Structure formats: structure tokens, C-alpha cells
Amino acid sequence: MKKFPISIRPFGVHAVLIEWPEKVDEAILNDILIFSTYLKESCLIEGNWELVPAYNSLTLILRHDTIDFESFKTQLETWYTEDKKLKLEERFLWRIPVCYESEFSIDLEEVSQILNKTPKELISIHAAHAYTVYGIGFLPGFMYLGGMPQELEIPRRATPRAKVLKGAVGLAGKQTGIYPQESPGGWNIIGNCPIPIFNPKNENPCWVKVGDRVQFYPISKAEYDLHKIEAEVGIYKLEKIKIDA
């Protein structure tokens, strides 16, 4: 597998930040995920480590001890250059329902005008693509989804909103995403998802992980209401398709 130039620097006394070239590239993300798997399975056997991959970086956190940065940096550089006969961890394509009706798509008309599309065209394009999960953050469970078609790229709103509804689906720059809870936000809102993305009561609070893919599909308001009830009582089953052998 292709090796990339990486930089390694301390991130406080308990963490190290490894950075790859600064661009959104699935080959870079795959390299990060393979190296993360290699570290977890073959290198960081002892200690309470947490590994956080995102876009072009991997953060290594040692919670209950400090890190001797210089010696650890040398070790990481050696581990990175080793021949790693590993596959990516099992990944899935998740199909997620979105209601694009006017009650939820508060920026759809404006975005359509800016992008010179009809709302129907914009929805069709948005739902036709599978997006890669490049990072999870900002809010617990907030997925930064890359791979958006260039024809849907649009800047964030000039003035962020004080309140964006839970489940809101938005566009910003080269990304799309879902707000997992109500919060302030500056993305352009074009729909809403009735399925919770993050639940702290679950053993695995966020069912999606970095490296997975997401594809949206349009639903009616009646379907939205039904799926929301199904999710609340725990009977809604997300559709997922394995994408790695």
C-alpha cells in the first residue's frame, strides 16, 4: 500500500497527533484506518489507548500515563514503515431516510437558486451518492460526510442559526451531514432524518464509524412520522450493506 509523508507531534502530555497530507482523499483515509488497526492489533498492546481517526490525522491518547514523546515518535515512524499485511476493518454502507419536504428543508429553495438547480434536481443529486464518513465530532455522533458532488458545494450560511433541529440534514462546503441533536449551526438545511444517530444509553452510542459510507433516500412526511415512532420504540432497523470482504 502507498506510504504517505506523515508528521508526528505532541498533543499535550497524554496524546500524540499523526498527520497525513492535508486533503480529503479516500486513499489517505484508508491508510490511516489500516495503520490504526495495525497499532491496535500489533503495537499498542499494553496501556489504556484511545485512537481517533479523522480526515488526514490519527490521534493517539494514553489516558492514565504520560508519553515519552521523542522515543514514541521514533517507534511510530518505524511502525508506519513496516509492511502491514492487514485489511481494513469491516465497513458498511448505511442507507438513511431523509424527509426533504418544506417543513424540514428550510434552506432548500435558497440553496437551489444559488446552485441553479430545481429543488427536485438537488434532492435527486443529494440522494444519488454514497458519502464516506471522514470524521465524527463537533457534536457526539456528528458525521462529516465527504465525497459530495461538486455541483452541490455551497458555503456555510453567513449567519449561523442559534438552533438547528435534531436530525437536520445540511450542506456546507464539500460536505454533507446530520445534526445528531439540537444545537447552533451554520450549515444549509435541506431535510431531516427521523432516526437517532447517537444514543448514550446504547453500548455502542454511535452505530456508524469513520470509513463507513452513508447514502440518503427520500421519504414522505407520513413515512418520516412512522419511522420516528419505530425508532422511539426500538423496532426500526437501519439498512446496512457490507462493503468490504
Buried (B, 14 or more C-beta within 10 A) or exposed (E): EEEBEBEBEBBEEBBBBBBBEEEBBEEBBBBBBBBBBBBEEEBBEEEEBEBBBBBBBBBBBBEEEEBEBEEBBEEBEEBBEEEBEBEBBEBBBBBBBBBBBEEBBBBBBEBBEEBEBEBEEBBEBBBEBBBBBBBBEBBBBBBBBBBBEEEBEBEBBEEEBEEBBBBBBBBBEBBBBBBBBEBEBBBBBBBBBBBBBBBEEEEEBBBBBBBBBBBBEBBEEEEBEBBBEBBEEEEBEEEBEEBEE
